[in-house]
Amino acid sequence: MSLHKFALALALAAVLGAVFASSAFAGTSVTDPAAWVKTEGGVKKTITEENIKCGLTEGAPPFILKSKVLGSSVEITATGFNCKGWKIWNHSETEAGGQGQFEFTGVTVDKPAGCKTPSTLKTNALVGHLTMDKTVTTKQYLKFTAQVGETIANLKLEGCAAAGNYPIKGCLFFEATDPTDVHTVRQEFASNETTHAMSTTKLGAEPATLTGEFWVELESGLSWGSEEP
């Protein structure tokens, strides 16, 4: 191959690489702000602050955390889920979110074989931020991180070669199952393949994924949702 043709081939490879990279992350740019809004007396009102409750979506599979420790596959299942002290808020026209803790119950270890863990896993204090996909504004996401530091929760494994305490770090994304501008009493959010590509979750030093779906309601029982501010 001539030097000229080789240079053209390299240039084409670079262009194709950029195209495939942009395609792989299409739909994961979620920097656009969104706002929590409730319907009260037939009128839409921006939420200043509201207490919420949540739980595992009826009929949905349990939450599953997958990762590795010491070279072995890890799979943790939780059959229950609830909120602890959660509030959602709009701090400004460009910042909506919430804060509190999550509690996973019915927790068991599927892998590694022989490992056990306490049946309840409670996260550290978390903060959630509401964002929308700036290319598809009907899609909304919640991003959860630790309020202090990087550790979302700590997983304890017992009774096996992989026994130890392992921090769950990074961020978690959940996608709303309802589009923006749709008000319902119960909003639902899911962690799936799309959100896995957006999350930076790790168990110890190993990449991790959390799959599951949960519902959220205002304690007031009002219909609510998210909208462009």
SVG drawing of the C-alpha trace seen along z (x, -y; Angstrom):
<svg xmlns="http://www.w3.org/2000/svg" viewBox="-60 -29 64 52">
<polyline fill="none" stroke="black" stroke-width="0.4" points="0.0,0.0 1.3,-3.4 2.0,-6.0 -0.9,-8.1 -3.4,-5.3 -2.2,-4.4 -2.8,-7.9 -6.3,-7.9 -7.1,-4.6 -6.0,-6.0 -8.2,-9.1 -11.2,-6.9 -10.7,-4.7 -10.6,-7.8 -13.9,-9.1 -15.6,-5.8 -14.4,-5.5 -15.9,-8.8 -19.2,-7.9 -19.5,-4.6 -18.5,-6.3 -21.1,-8.9 -23.7,-6.3 -22.8,-4.2 -23.6,-7.1 -26.5,-8.5 -29.4,-9.2 -27.2,-9.3 -26.6,-13.1 -28.8,-14.1 -27.6,-17.6 -30.9,-19.4 -32.7,-20.4 -36.2,-19.4 -38.7,-20.3 -41.0,-18.4 -44.6,-19.5 -47.8,-18.4 -51.5,-18.7 -53.5,-20.2 -57.1,-21.3 -56.8,-20.8 -53.9,-23.2 -50.3,-22.4 -47.9,-23.7 -44.1,-23.5 -43.1,-21.4 -41.0,-23.3 -40.5,-20.3 -42.6,-17.1 -42.1,-13.9 -42.3,-10.8 -42.7,-7.0 -41.5,-4.2 -41.3,-0.5 -40.5,2.3 -42.7,2.2 -45.4,4.8 -44.7,7.7 -41.2,6.5 -38.2,8.8 -36.1,8.3 -33.2,5.9 -30.0,7.6 -26.5,6.3 -23.8,7.9 -20.0,7.5 -16.8,9.3 -14.7,9.7 -11.3,11.4 -11.9,12.6 -15.2,14.3 -18.6,13.3 -20.9,11.6 -24.7,11.6 -26.8,10.1 -30.6,10.2 -33.0,8.0 -36.8,8.8 -37.8,5.6 -37.1,1.9 -38.2,-1.3 -37.3,-4.9 -36.0,-6.3 -36.6,-10.0 -36.8,-10.9 -37.9,-14.4 -38.0,-15.7 -37.5,-19.4 -36.9,-22.1 -34.1,-24.3 -34.3,-26.5 -35.7,-26.4 -32.6,-24.4 -32.1,-22.1 -34.6,-19.4 -33.9,-16.3 -34.3,-14.8 -32.4,-13.3 -32.6,-10.5 -31.7,-6.8 -32.7,-3.6 -33.2,-0.3 -33.0,3.0 -34.6,6.0 -34.8,9.7 -31.1,9.5 -29.4,12.8 -26.2,13.9 -26.5,16.0 -22.8,15.8 -20.1,16.6 -21.4,19.9 -21.5,20.2 -21.4,16.5 -23.9,14.8 -24.9,11.2 -27.2,9.4 -30.8,9.5 -31.1,5.7 -28.8,3.3 -29.2,-0.4 -27.5,-3.0 -25.7,-6.0 -27.4,-9.4 -27.9,-10.0 -28.8,-12.9 -30.8,-12.5 -30.8,-14.9 -33.6,-15.0 -32.4,-15.5 -33.8,-15.1 -32.3,-13.7 -31.5,-16.9 -32.1,-15.1 -35.3,-13.3 -36.9,-15.5 -39.7,-13.0 -37.2,-10.9 -36.2,-11.7 -33.6,-10.2 -32.7,-10.3 -29.0,-10.3 -28.1,-9.1 -24.8,-9.8 -23.6,-9.8 -24.2,-13.1 -20.7,-12.9 -17.8,-11.2 -18.2,-8.4 -19.6,-5.5 -23.3,-4.7 -23.5,-1.7 -21.3,1.0 -21.8,4.7 -20.7,7.3 -19.9,10.8 -19.5,13.5 -18.8,17.2 -16.7,17.7 -13.3,17.0 -14.6,13.7 -15.6,12.5 -15.1,8.8 -16.6,5.4 -17.0,3.9 -18.0,0.3 -20.5,-0.4 -19.3,-3.6 -20.0,-6.0 -23.4,-7.0 -26.6,-5.2 -29.0,-6.3 -32.7,-5.3 -34.9,-6.0 -38.6,-7.0 -41.0,-4.7 -43.5,-7.6 -42.4,-10.4 -42.2,-14.0 -45.4,-16.0 -47.4,-12.9 -48.8,-13.3 -49.8,-10.2 -50.1,-9.4 -47.3,-6.8 -44.2,-7.4 -41.9,-4.5 -38.1,-4.4 -36.0,-1.5 -32.3,-0.7 -31.7,1.0 -29.2,1.4 -29.5,-2.2 -28.8,-3.5 -26.0,-1.0 -24.1,-2.8 -24.7,-6.1 -23.8,-4.8 -20.3,-4.6 -21.1,-2.1 -18.3,0.0 -18.2,2.8 -14.7,2.2 -12.6,1.6 -14.7,3.7 -17.5,2.3 -21.0,3.2 -24.6,3.0 -27.8,2.7 -31.0,3.8 -34.5,3.2 -37.6,1.0 -39.3,-1.0 -42.3,-3.3 -42.5,-6.7 -45.6,-8.5 -46.0,-11.8 -47.2,-11.3 -49.9,-13.8 -51.3,-11.4 -51.4,-14.1 -50.8,-13.4 -47.3,-14.6 -44.6,-14.3 -41.7,-16.2 -41.7,-18.9 -39.3,-21.2 -38.7,-24.2"/>
</svg>
